[in-house]
Amino acid sequence: MRIMEVLRLRAKGIDFAKREILIREAKGFKYRVTLLPVTLVEPLKAHVARVQNLYEEDLKAGYGRVYAGGAG
């Protein structure tokens, strides 16, 4: 993966069941799929769970929402 591809990586672009990573807007602004190494599956699952927990705690504390300023 290229550095910019890693920086654009989204959690929902990771498919743990298929062990695939969806790379959005790769070279030539195309999408492509690459393999998720077995050694990264558990650490990534743990990280996603930890971030989800932090997000839920922020919501309970009244944070995590953004006012869109009249959009809509």
C-alpha positions in Angstrom: 0.0 0.0 0.0 1.1 3.5 -0.7 1.3 6.1 2.1 -1.7 8.1 0.9 -3.7 4.9 0.6 -3.0 4.1 4.2 -3.9 7.6 5.3 -7.3 7.4 3.5 -8.0 3.9 4.9 -11.4 3.6 6.5 -12.5 1.1 9.2 -15.4 0.0 7.0 -13.0 -0.7 4.2 -11.6 -3.6 6.3 -13.3 -7.0 5.8 -12.0 -9.2 8.6 -14.0 -12.3 7.4 -12.5 -12.2 3.9 -9.2 -10.7 5.1 -9.4 -7.9 2.6 -8.8 -4.2 2.6 -10.7 -1.9 0.2 -8.4 0.9 -1.0 -10.4 3.9 -2.1 -9.0 6.4 -4.7 -5.8 4.5 -5.3 -3.5 5.5 -8.1 -5.6 6.7 -11.0 -8.5 7.4 -8.6 -9.6 3.8 -8.9 -10.6 1.4 -6.1 -8.7 -1.8 -5.5 -8.6 -4.6 -3.0 -5.6 -6.0 -1.2 -5.0 -8.7 1.4 -5.2 -8.1 5.1 -2.2 -10.0 6.7 -3.3 -12.6 9.3 -0.9 -11.0 11.8 -2.9 -7.8 11.7 -6.4 -9.2 12.1 -6.5 -9.4 15.9 -4.6 -6.1 16.6 -6.9 -4.2 14.2 -10.0 -5.8 15.7 -8.8 -4.7 19.2 -8.1 -1.2 17.9 -11.5 -0.8 16.3 -13.2 -2.0 19.5 -11.2 0.4 21.6 -12.0 3.4 19.3 -15.7 2.4 19.2 -15.7 2.3 23.0 -14.1 5.8 23.2 -16.7 7.1 20.8 -19.5 5.7 22.8 -18.0 7.3 26.0 -17.8 10.6 24.2 -21.4 10.4 23.2 -22.5 9.7 26.8 -20.4 12.7 27.9 -22.2 15.0 25.4 -19.4 15.1 22.8 -19.0 13.5 19.4 -21.6 15.4 17.5 -21.0 18.3 15.1 -23.3 21.2 14.3 -23.6 21.5 10.5 -24.6 25.1 10.5 -27.9 25.2 8.6 -27.1 22.4 6.2 -30.0 20.4 5.1 
